[in-house]
Amino acid sequence: MLKSFVFMNTIEATIRNTNTKGEVNSLREHGNIPAIIYGGSEQNKKISLSKKIIKNLLDKENFLSNIISINIEGKSENVLPKEVVWHPTTDEPIHIDFLRIVKGGNVILEIPVKFINNDKSPGLKRGGVLNIVRRKVELKCPTENIPDELIVDLDNLDIGSSIKISSIKLPEKVVPTIQGRDFVVATVAAPTIIKEPEKPAEEASEEGAEGATEGAEGEVKAAEGEKTEGEKKEAGKEGEKKEDKKPATEKK
């Protein structure tokens, strides 16, 4: 079964009245992050959030596609994180922009895809491979109905199975930005193990015989080389003996 879920985090915030850089830095030193809420017909709202809570939310892959309910002095506002500003050297978040969610509006977001029940897939059990084509799917969503993630259940999927966008049940009025084709999100592919082909027995025996022949020829050449050196020595000795025997001088 393939499905999608909508989930919303709720965090507390306070109105901030910071007007100078020093006041903003003091806010950060006390474990808070300055932020702003904008959009819609209401005025921009400057707020302060707990750095610890924000860092926990930032650890999630879908932070920038997840609607957050911010409770400000007893009043809740639904917002969408649009931009996070990071410190250039410490990589700590130092400011966040939130877009106010206006009822009846639409937003385009990349929603992450999550795969579950890998251990229940017959194809994966037999050595198949989950080939993920899209880890995120771009969707056009009503602001009041944004899915947190798309869940793909791999239960009962065998090798050769193809998971297309039409297989995933999307929330009402949520549509992919890619229209006109049923694109693939993932497949369960056959294992890709490459084995080196074994040599035929005849070739192996021929190579062995050729090796043995080459070895025997080498031994013969070596033996001939030794004999030749011996012969050279003998020839040398005979030459020395001939030089020692001088011819007798003829008498006049």
CYANA upper distance limits for C-alpha pairs under 8 A (distance plus 0.5 A):
  1 MET  CA    152 VAL  CA      7.79
  1 MET  CA    153 ASP  CA      6.05
  1 MET  CA    154 LEU  CA      8.42
  1 MET  CA    155 ASP  CA      8.10
  2 LEU  CA    151 ILE  CA      6.71
  2 LEU  CA    152 VAL  CA      5.35
  2 LEU  CA    153 ASP  CA      5.94
  2 LEU  CA    167 SER  CA      7.10
  2 LEU  CA    168 ILE  CA      5.66
  2 LEU  CA    169 LYS  CA      7.01
  3 LYS  CA    150 LEU  CA      6.97
  3 LYS  CA    151 ILE  CA      5.81
  3 LYS  CA    152 VAL  CA      6.95
  3 LYS  CA    153 ASP  CA      8.33
  3 LYS  CA    168 ILE  CA      6.20
  3 LYS  CA    169 LYS  CA      5.75
  3 LYS  CA    170 LEU  CA      7.63
  4 SER  CA    147 PRO  CA      7.04
  4 SER  CA    148 ASP  CA      8.35
  4 SER  CA    149 GLU  CA      6.74
  4 SER  CA    150 LEU  CA      4.97
  4 SER  CA    151 ILE  CA      5.84
  4 SER  CA    168 ILE  CA      7.83
  4 SER  CA    169 LYS  CA      6.95
  4 SER  CA    170 LEU  CA      6.55
  4 SER  CA    171 PRO  CA      7.58
  5 PHE  CA    147 PRO  CA      6.03
  5 PHE  CA    148 ASP  CA      6.47
  5 PHE  CA    149 GLU  CA      6.57
  5 PHE  CA    150 LEU  CA      7.09
  5 PHE  CA    151 ILE  CA      7.88
  6 VAL  CA    145 ASN  CA      7.97
  6 VAL  CA    146 ILE  CA      6.98
  6 VAL  CA    147 PRO  CA      4.82
  6 VAL  CA    148 ASP  CA      5.36
  6 VAL  CA    149 GLU  CA      7.70
  7 PHE  CA     66 ASN  CA      8.24
  7 PHE  CA     67 ILE  CA      8.43
  7 PHE  CA    147 PRO  CA      7.57
  7 PHE  CA    148 ASP  CA      5.98
  8 MET  CA     66 ASN  CA      7.46
  8 MET  CA     67 ILE  CA      6.33
  8 MET  CA     68 ILE  CA      6.15
  8 MET  CA     69 SER  CA      7.31
  8 MET  CA    148 ASP  CA      8.18
  9 ASN  CA     67 ILE  CA      7.72
  9 ASN  CA     68 ILE  CA      5.55
  9 ASN  CA     69 SER  CA      6.57
 10 THR  CA     68 ILE  CA      6.37
 10 THR  CA     69 SER  CA      5.09
 10 THR  CA     70 ILE  CA      6.30
 10 THR  CA     71 ASN  CA      7.66
 11 ILE  CA     53 ILE  CA      8.28
 11 ILE  CA     68 ILE  CA      7.97
 11 ILE  CA     69 SER  CA      6.94
 11 ILE  CA     70 ILE  CA      5.65
 11 ILE  CA     71 ASN  CA      6.68
 12 GLU  CA     49 LEU  CA      7.44
 12 GLU  CA     50 SER  CA      8.42
 12 GLU  CA     70 ILE  CA      6.33
 12 GLU  CA     71 ASN  CA      5.42
 12 GLU  CA     72 ILE  CA      6.92
 13 ALA  CA     47 ILE  CA      6.80
 13 ALA  CA     48 SER  CA      6.11
 13 ALA  CA     49 LEU  CA      5.54
 13 ALA  CA     50 SER  CA      8.04
 13 ALA  CA     70 ILE  CA      6.97
 13 ALA  CA     71 ASN  CA      6.49
 13 ALA  CA     72 ILE  CA      5.72
 13 ALA  CA     73 GLU  CA      8.17
 14 THR  CA     47 ILE  CA      5.96
 14 THR  CA     48 SER  CA      5.79
 14 THR  CA     49 LEU  CA      7.43
 14 THR  CA     72 ILE  CA      6.21
 14 THR  CA     73 GLU  CA      7.25
 15 ILE  CA     45 LYS  CA      8.13
 15 ILE  CA     46 LYS  CA      6.56
 15 ILE  CA     47 ILE  CA      4.96
 15 ILE  CA     48 SER  CA      6.75
 15 ILE  CA     72 ILE  CA      7.70
 16 ARG  CA     34 PRO  CA      8.36
 16 ARG  CA     46 LYS  CA      6.30
 16 ARG  CA     47 ILE  CA      5.56
 16 ARG  CA     48 SER  CA      6.38
 17 ASN  CA     46 LYS  CA      7.97
 18 THR  CA     23 GLU  CA      5.99
 18 THR  CA     24 VAL  CA      6.48
 19 ASN  CA     23 GLU  CA      7.28
 19 ASN  CA     24 VAL  CA      8.16
 20 THR  CA     24 VAL  CA      6.98
 21 LYS  CA     25 ASN  CA      6.66
 22 GLY  CA     26 SER  CA      6.65
 23 GLU  CA     27 LEU  CA      6.78
 24 VAL  CA     28 ARG  CA      7.00
 24 VAL  CA     34 PRO  CA      7.62
 25 ASN  CA     29 GLU  CA      6.71
 26 SER  CA     30 HIS  CA      6.97
 27 LEU  CA     31 GLY  CA      7.51
 27 LEU  CA     32 ASN  CA      6.21
 27 LEU  CA     33 ILE  CA      7.51
 27 LEU  CA     34 PRO  CA      7.89
 28 ARG  CA     32 ASN  CA      5.35
 28 ARG  CA     33 ILE  CA      6.16
 28 ARG  CA     34 PRO  CA      7.98
 28 ARG  CA     94 ILE  CA      7.95
 31 GLY  CA     50 SER  CA      6.92
 31 GLY  CA     51 LYS  CA      6.05
 31 GLY  CA     52 LYS  CA      7.91
 32 ASN  CA     48 SER  CA      6.76
 32 ASN  CA     49 LEU  CA      5.93
 32 ASN  CA     50 SER  CA      5.18
 32 ASN  CA     51 LYS  CA      5.30
 33 ILE  CA     48 SER  CA      6.12
 33 ILE  CA     49 LEU  CA      5.71
 33 ILE  CA     50 SER  CA      6.78
 33 ILE  CA     51 LYS  CA      5.99
 33 ILE  CA     93 PRO  CA      7.89
 33 ILE  CA     94 ILE  CA      6.26
 33 ILE  CA     95 HIS  CA      6.43
 33 ILE  CA     96 ILE  CA      8.20
 34 PRO  CA     46 LYS  CA      7.97
 34 PRO  CA     47 ILE  CA      6.56
 34 PRO  CA     48 SER  CA      5.16
 34 PRO  CA     49 LEU  CA      7.00
 34 PRO  CA     94 ILE  CA      7.44
 34 PRO  CA     95 HIS  CA      5.79
 34 PRO  CA     96 ILE  CA      7.38
 35 ALA  CA     46 LYS  CA      6.52
 35 ALA  CA     47 ILE  CA      5.75
 35 ALA  CA     48 SER  CA      6.37
 35 ALA  CA     49 LEU  CA      7.71
 35 ALA  CA     95 HIS  CA      5.90
 35 ALA  CA     96 ILE  CA      5.20
 35 ALA  CA     97 ASP  CA      6.29
 35 ALA  CA     98 PHE  CA      7.97
 36 ILE  CA     44 ASN  CA      7.32
 36 ILE  CA     45 LYS  CA      6.07
 36 ILE  CA     46 LYS  CA      5.04
 36 ILE  CA     47 ILE  CA      6.28
 36 ILE  CA     96 ILE  CA      7.16
 36 ILE  CA     97 ASP  CA      5.73
 36 ILE  CA     98 PHE  CA      6.59
 37 ILE  CA     44 ASN  CA      6.06
 37 ILE  CA     45 LYS  CA      5.56
 37 ILE  CA     46 LYS  CA      7.04
 37 ILE  CA     47 ILE  CA      8.10
 37 ILE  CA     79 VAL  CA      8.08
 37 ILE  CA     97 ASP  CA      6.79
 37 ILE  CA     98 PHE  CA      5.26
 37 ILE  CA     99 LEU  CA      6.38
 37 ILE  CA    100 ARG  CA      6.62
 38 TYR  CA     42 GLU  CA      8.27
 38 TYR  CA     43 GLN  CA      7.43
 38 TYR  CA     44 ASN  CA      5.11
 38 TYR  CA     45 LYS  CA      7.15
 38 TYR  CA     97 ASP  CA      8.22
 38 TYR  CA     98 PHE  CA      6.91
 38 TYR  CA     99 LEU  CA      5.85
 38 TYR  CA    100 ARG  CA      6.14
 39 GLY  CA     43 GLN  CA      8.24
 39 GLY  CA     44 ASN  CA      7.69
 39 GLY  CA     99 LEU  CA      6.24
 39 GLY  CA    100 ARG  CA      5.64
 39 GLY  CA    101 ILE  CA      8.19
 39 GLY  CA    102 VAL  CA      8.49
 40 GLY  CA    100 ARG  CA      6.91
 40 GLY  CA    101 ILE  CA      8.04
 40 GLY  CA    102 VAL  CA      6.57
 49 LEU  CA     53 ILE  CA      8.33
 49 LEU  CA     54 ILE  CA      7.78
 50 SER  CA     54 ILE  CA      6.81
 51 LYS  CA     55 LYS  CA      6.57
 51 LYS  CA     93 PRO  CA      8.44
 52 LYS  CA     56 ASN  CA      6.97
 53 ILE  CA     57 LEU  CA      7.00
 54 ILE  CA     58 LEU  CA      6.61
 55 LYS  CA     59 ASP  CA      6.87
 55 LYS  CA     93 PRO  CA      8.25
 56 ASN  CA     60 LYS  CA      7.89
 57 LEU  CA     63 PHE  CA      6.87
 58 LEU  CA     63 PHE  CA      6.31
 59 ASP  CA     63 PHE  CA      8.33
 61 GLU  CA    112 PRO  CA      8.22
 62 ASN  CA     66 ASN  CA      6.52
 62 ASN  CA    111 ILE  CA      7.65
 62 ASN  CA    112 PRO  CA      7.08
 62 ASN  CA    148 ASP  CA      7.73
 62 ASN  CA    149 GLU  CA      8.16
 63 PHE  CA     81 PRO  CA      7.67
 64 LEU  CA     80 LEU  CA      7.54
 64 LEU  CA     81 PRO  CA      5.70
 64 LEU  CA     82 LYS  CA      6.76
 64 LEU  CA     83 GLU  CA      8.24
 65 SER  CA     80 LEU  CA      7.52
 65 SER  CA     81 PRO  CA      7.75
 65 SER  CA    109 LEU  CA      6.59
 65 SER  CA    110 GLU  CA      7.21
 65 SER  CA    111 ILE  CA      6.89
 65 SER  CA    148 ASP  CA      7.47
 66 ASN  CA     80 LEU  CA      6.92
 66 ASN  CA     81 PRO  CA      7.89
 66 ASN  CA    146 ILE  CA      8.11
 66 ASN  CA    147 PRO  CA      8.27
 66 ASN  CA    148 ASP  CA      6.13
 67 ILE  CA     78 ASN  CA      7.01
 67 ILE  CA     79 VAL  CA      6.15
 67 ILE  CA     80 LEU  CA      5.32
 67 ILE  CA     81 PRO  CA      7.89
 67 ILE  CA    146 ILE  CA      7.83
 67 ILE  CA    148 ASP  CA      8.37
 68 ILE  CA     78 ASN  CA      6.17
 68 ILE  CA     79 VAL  CA      5.86
 68 ILE  CA     80 LEU  CA      6.66
 68 ILE  CA     81 PRO  CA      8.26
 69 SER  CA     76 SER  CA      6.70
 69 SER  CA     77 GLU  CA      6.04
 69 SER  CA     78 ASN  CA      4.95
 69 SER  CA     79 VAL  CA      6.80
 70 ILE  CA     76 SER  CA      5.92
 70 ILE  CA     77 GLU  CA      5.75
 70 ILE  CA     78 ASN  CA      6.80
 70 ILE  CA     79 VAL  CA      7.73
 71 ASN  CA     75 LYS  CA      5.97
 71 ASN  CA     76 SER  CA      4.79
 71 ASN  CA     77 GLU  CA      6.98
 72 ILE  CA     76 SER  CA      6.60
 72 ILE  CA     77 GLU  CA      8.20
 77 GLU  CA    100 ARG  CA      7.89
 77 GLU  CA    101 ILE  CA      8.36
 78 ASN  CA    100 ARG  CA      6.87
 78 ASN  CA    101 ILE  CA      6.08
 79 VAL  CA     98 PHE  CA      6.27
 79 VAL  CA     99 LEU  CA      5.85
 79 VAL  CA    100 ARG  CA      5.08
 79 VAL  CA    101 ILE  CA      5.67
 80 LEU  CA     98 PHE  CA      5.91
 80 LEU  CA     99 LEU  CA      5.57
 80 LEU  CA    100 ARG  CA      7.08
 80 LEU  CA    101 ILE  CA      7.28
 81 PRO  CA     96 ILE  CA      7.75
 81 PRO  CA     97 ASP  CA      6.66
 81 PRO  CA     98 PHE  CA      5.03
 81 PRO  CA     99 LEU  CA      6.80
 82 LYS  CA     96 ILE  CA      8.16
 82 LYS  CA     97 ASP  CA      6.13
 82 LYS  CA     98 PHE  CA      6.02
 82 LYS  CA     99 LEU  CA      6.79
 83 GLU  CA     96 ILE  CA      6.29
 83 GLU  CA     97 ASP  CA      5.71
 83 GLU  CA     98 PHE  CA      7.81
 84 VAL  CA     93 PRO  CA      7.18
 84 VAL  CA     94 ILE  CA      8.22
 84 VAL  CA     95 HIS  CA      6.49
 84 VAL  CA     96 ILE  CA      5.13
 84 VAL  CA     97 ASP  CA      7.10
 85 VAL  CA     93 PRO  CA      6.36
 85 VAL  CA     94 ILE  CA      6.24
 85 VAL  CA     95 HIS  CA      5.57
 85 VAL  CA     96 ILE  CA      6.70
 86 TRP  CA     91 ASP  CA      5.99
 86 TRP  CA     92 GLU  CA      5.96
 86 TRP  CA     93 PRO  CA      4.96
 86 TRP  CA     94 ILE  CA      6.05
 86 TRP  CA     95 HIS  CA      7.73
 87 HIS  CA     91 ASP  CA      5.48
 87 HIS  CA     92 GLU  CA      5.79
 87 HIS  CA     93 PRO  CA      6.74
 87 HIS  CA     94 ILE  CA      6.66
101 ILE  CA    105 GLY  CA      8.19
101 ILE  CA    143 THR  CA      6.41
101 ILE  CA    144 GLU  CA      8.01
102 VAL  CA    143 THR  CA      7.11
102 VAL  CA    144 GLU  CA      8.48
103 LYS  CA    143 THR  CA      6.76
103 LYS  CA    144 GLU  CA      6.72
104 GLY  CA    142 PRO  CA      7.11
104 GLY  CA    143 THR  CA      7.24
104 GLY  CA    144 GLU  CA      7.95
105 GLY  CA    142 PRO  CA      6.32
105 GLY  CA    143 THR  CA      6.03
106 ASN  CA    140 LYS  CA      7.19
106 ASN  CA    141 CYS  CA      5.93
106 ASN  CA    142 PRO  CA      4.84
106 ASN  CA    143 THR  CA      5.75
107 VAL  CA    140 LYS  CA      6.27
107 VAL  CA    141 CYS  CA      5.94
107 VAL  CA    142 PRO  CA      6.91
107 VAL  CA    143 THR  CA      6.75
108 ILE  CA    138 GLU  CA      7.37
108 ILE  CA    139 LEU  CA      6.12
108 ILE  CA    140 LYS  CA      4.95
108 ILE  CA    141 CYS  CA      6.73
108 ILE  CA    177 THR  CA      8.39
109 LEU  CA    138 GLU  CA      6.02
109 LEU  CA    139 LEU  CA      6.02
109 LEU  CA    140 LYS  CA      7.09
109 LEU  CA    141 CYS  CA      8.04
110 GLU  CA    136 LYS  CA      6.22
110 GLU  CA    137 VAL  CA      5.80
110 GLU  CA    138 GLU  CA      4.63
110 GLU  CA    139 LEU  CA      6.69
111 ILE  CA    136 LYS  CA      5.75
111 ILE  CA    137 VAL  CA      5.80
111 ILE  CA    138 GLU  CA      6.64
111 ILE  CA    139 LEU  CA      7.46
111 ILE  CA    147 PRO  CA      7.79
111 ILE  CA    148 ASP  CA      7.36
111 ILE  CA    149 GLU  CA      6.10
111 ILE  CA    150 LEU  CA      7.46
112 PRO  CA    135 ARG  CA      6.38
112 PRO  CA    136 LYS  CA      4.66
112 PRO  CA    137 VAL  CA      6.93
112 PRO  CA    148 ASP  CA      8.36
112 PRO  CA    149 GLU  CA      5.74
112 PRO  CA    150 LEU  CA      6.83
113 VAL  CA    134 ARG  CA      8.14
113 VAL  CA    135 ARG  CA      5.85
113 VAL  CA    136 LYS  CA      5.94
113 VAL  CA    137 VAL  CA      7.65
113 VAL  CA    149 GLU  CA      6.37
113 VAL  CA    150 LEU  CA      5.21
113 VAL  CA    151 ILE  CA      6.53
113 VAL  CA    152 VAL  CA      7.72
114 LYS  CA    135 ARG  CA      8.32
114 LYS  CA    149 GLU  CA      7.35
114 LYS  CA    150 LEU  CA      6.48
114 LYS  CA    151 ILE  CA      5.39
114 LYS  CA    152 VAL  CA      6.60
115 PHE  CA    151 ILE  CA      6.43
115 PHE  CA    152 VAL  CA      5.31
115 PHE  CA    153 ASP  CA      6.54
115 PHE  CA    154 LEU  CA      7.36
116 ILE  CA    151 ILE  CA      7.68
116 ILE  CA    152 VAL  CA      6.75
116 ILE  CA    153 ASP  CA      5.58
116 ILE  CA    154 LEU  CA      6.57
117 ASN  CA    121 SER  CA      7.47
117 ASN  CA    153 ASP  CA      6.50
117 ASN  CA    154 LEU  CA      5.92
117 ASN  CA    155 ASP  CA      6.20
118 ASN  CA    124 LEU  CA      7.51
118 ASN  CA    154 LEU  CA      6.23
118 ASN  CA    155 ASP  CA      7.56
119 ASP  CA    124 LEU  CA      7.81
119 ASP  CA    125 LYS  CA      7.41
119 ASP  CA    155 ASP  CA      8.40
120 LYS  CA    125 LYS  CA      8.13
120 LYS  CA    154 LEU  CA      7.33
120 LYS  CA    155 ASP  CA      5.38
120 LYS  CA    156 ASN  CA      6.97
121 SER  CA    125 LYS  CA      6.72
121 SER  CA    154 LEU  CA      6.05
121 SER  CA    155 ASP  CA      5.39
121 SER  CA    156 ASN  CA      5.54
121 SER  CA    157 LEU  CA      5.62
121 SER  CA    158 ASP  CA      6.85
122 PRO  CA    126 ARG  CA      6.82
122 PRO  CA    155 ASP  CA      8.35
122 PRO  CA    156 ASN  CA      6.49
122 PRO  CA    157 LEU  CA      6.67
122 PRO  CA    158 ASP  CA      5.66
122 PRO  CA    159 ILE  CA      8.13
123 GLY  CA    127 GLY  CA      7.22
123 GLY  CA    128 GLY  CA      5.67
123 GLY  CA    129 VAL  CA      8.35
123 GLY  CA    157 LEU  CA      6.69
123 GLY  CA    158 ASP  CA      4.34
123 GLY  CA    159 ILE  CA      4.91
123 GLY  CA    188 VAL  CA      7.18
123 GLY  CA    189 ALA  CA      8.50
123 GLY  CA    190 ALA  CA      8.48
124 LEU  CA    128 GLY  CA      4.84
124 LEU  CA    129 VAL  CA      6.53
124 LEU  CA    130 LEU  CA      7.73
124 LEU  CA    158 ASP  CA      7.75
124 LEU  CA    159 ILE  CA      7.85
124 LEU  CA    188 VAL  CA      7.77
127 GLY  CA    190 ALA  CA      7.80
127 GLY  CA    191 PRO  CA      6.27
128 GLY  CA    159 ILE  CA      6.59
128 GLY  CA    188 VAL  CA      6.78
128 GLY  CA    189 ALA  CA      6.01
128 GLY  CA    190 ALA  CA      5.23
128 GLY  CA    191 PRO  CA      5.34
129 VAL  CA    188 VAL  CA      6.10
129 VAL  CA    189 ALA  CA      5.61
129 VAL  CA    190 ALA  CA      6.74
129 VAL  CA    191 PRO  CA      6.44
130 LEU  CA    186 ALA  CA      7.57
130 LEU  CA    187 THR  CA      6.48
130 LEU  CA    188 VAL  CA      5.25
130 LEU  CA    189 ALA  CA      6.82
131 ASN  CA    186 ALA  CA      6.03
131 ASN  CA    187 THR  CA      5.67
131 ASN  CA    188 VAL  CA      6.57
131 ASN  CA    189 ALA  CA      7.01
132 ILE  CA    185 VAL  CA      6.99
132 ILE  CA    186 ALA  CA      4.92
132 ILE  CA    187 THR  CA      7.15
133 VAL  CA    184 VAL  CA      7.29
133 VAL  CA    185 VAL  CA      5.67
133 VAL  CA    186 ALA  CA      5.52
133 VAL  CA    187 THR  CA      8.20
134 ARG  CA    184 VAL  CA      8.29
134 ARG  CA    185 VAL  CA      5.58
134 ARG  CA    186 ALA  CA      7.30
135 ARG  CA    185 VAL  CA      8.20
137 VAL  CA    176 PRO  CA      7.83
138 GLU  CA    176 PRO  CA      6.50
138 GLU  CA    177 THR  CA      6.48
138 GLU  CA    178 ILE  CA      8.35
139 LEU  CA    174 VAL  CA      7.15
139 LEU  CA    175 VAL  CA      6.09
139 LEU  CA    176 PRO  CA      4.83
139 LEU  CA    177 THR  CA      5.87
140 LYS  CA    174 VAL  CA      6.29
140 LYS  CA    175 VAL  CA      5.91
140 LYS  CA    176 PRO  CA      6.52
140 LYS  CA    177 THR  CA      6.49
141 CYS  CA    145 ASN  CA      6.96
141 CYS  CA    146 ILE  CA      6.11
141 CYS  CA    173 LYS  CA      7.28
141 CYS  CA    174 VAL  CA      5.17
141 CYS  CA    175 VAL  CA      7.27
142 PRO  CA    146 ILE  CA      6.99
142 PRO  CA    173 LYS  CA      7.28
142 PRO  CA    174 VAL  CA      7.22
145 ASN  CA    171 PRO  CA      7.46
145 ASN  CA    172 GLU  CA      7.96
145 ASN  CA    174 VAL  CA      8.11
146 ILE  CA    171 PRO  CA      8.30
146 ILE  CA    174 VAL  CA      8.15
147 PRO  CA    171 PRO  CA      7.57
150 LEU  CA    168 ILE  CA      8.14
152 VAL  CA    168 ILE  CA      7.82
157 LEU  CA    161 SER  CA      6.59
157 LEU  CA    188 VAL  CA      7.94
158 ASP  CA    188 VAL  CA      7.21
159 ILE  CA    188 VAL  CA      5.60
159 ILE  CA    189 ALA  CA      5.98
159 ILE  CA    190 ALA  CA      6.38
160 GLY  CA    187 THR  CA      7.44
160 GLY  CA    188 VAL  CA      6.10
160 GLY  CA    189 ALA  CA      6.15
160 GLY  CA    190 ALA  CA      7.64
161 SER  CA    187 THR  CA      6.21
161 SER  CA    188 VAL  CA      5.87
161 SER  CA    189 ALA  CA      8.07
162 SER  CA    184 VAL  CA      7.43
162 SER  CA    185 VAL  CA      8.45
162 SER  CA    186 ALA  CA      6.75
162 SER  CA    187 THR  CA      4.94
162 SER  CA    188 VAL  CA      7.11
163 ILE  CA    167 SER  CA      6.86
163 ILE  CA    184 VAL  CA      6.41
163 ILE  CA    185 VAL  CA      6.16
163 ILE  CA    186 ALA  CA      5.71
163 ILE  CA    187 THR  CA      6.33
164 LYS  CA    168 ILE  CA      7.79
164 LYS  CA    182 ASP  CA      6.75
164 LYS  CA    183 PHE  CA      6.15
164 LYS  CA    184 VAL  CA      4.74
164 LYS  CA    185 VAL  CA      5.82
164 LYS  CA    186 ALA  CA      7.62
165 ILE  CA    182 ASP  CA      6.59
165 ILE  CA    183 PHE  CA      6.47
165 ILE  CA    184 VAL  CA      6.78
165 ILE  CA    185 VAL  CA      6.78
166 SER  CA    182 ASP  CA      6.81
170 LEU  CA    174 VAL  CA      6.58
170 LEU  CA    175 VAL  CA      7.83
199 LYS  CA    203 GLU  CA      7.11
199 LYS  CA    204 ALA  CA      7.01
200 PRO  CA    204 ALA  CA      6.90
201 ALA  CA    205 SER  CA      6.67
202 GLU  CA    206 GLU  CA      6.63
203 GLU  CA    207 GLU  CA      6.60
204 ALA  CA    208 GLY  CA      6.77
205 SER  CA    209 ALA  CA      6.66
206 GLU  CA    210 GLU  CA      6.60
207 GLU  CA    211 GLY  CA      6.65
208 GLY  CA    212 ALA  CA      6.75
209 ALA  CA    213 THR  CA      6.66
210 GLU  CA    214 GLU  CA      6.63
211 GLY  CA    215 GLY  CA      6.69
212 ALA  CA    216 ALA  CA      6.75
213 THR  CA    217 GLU  CA      6.66
214 GLU  CA    218 GLY  CA      6.65
215 GLY  CA    219 GLU  CA      6.89
216 ALA  CA    220 VAL  CA      6.84
217 GLU  CA    221 LYS  CA      6.71
218 GLY  CA    222 ALA  CA      6.63
219 GLU  CA    223 ALA  CA      6.68
220 VAL  CA    224 GLU  CA      6.66
221 LYS  CA    225 GLY  CA      6.54
222 ALA  CA    226 GLU  CA      6.84
223 ALA  CA    227 LYS  CA      6.83
224 GLU  CA    228 THR  CA      6.62
225 GLY  CA    229 GLU  CA      6.91
226 GLU  CA    230 GLY  CA      6.94
227 LYS  CA    231 GLU  CA      6.66
228 THR  CA    232 LYS  CA      6.71
229 GLU  CA    233 LYS  CA      6.91
230 GLY  CA    234 GLU  CA      6.87
231 GLU  CA    235 ALA  CA      6.65
232 LYS  CA    236 GLY  CA      6.68
233 LYS  CA    237 LYS  CA      6.89
234 GLU  CA    238 GLU  CA      6.84
235 ALA  CA    239 GLY  CA      6.75
236 GLY  CA    240 GLU  CA      6.89
237 LYS  CA    241 LYS  CA      6.97
238 GLU  CA    242 LYS  CA      6.93
239 GLY  CA    243 GLU  CA      6.99
240 GLU  CA    244 ASP  CA      7.06
241 LYS  CA    245 LYS  CA      7.27
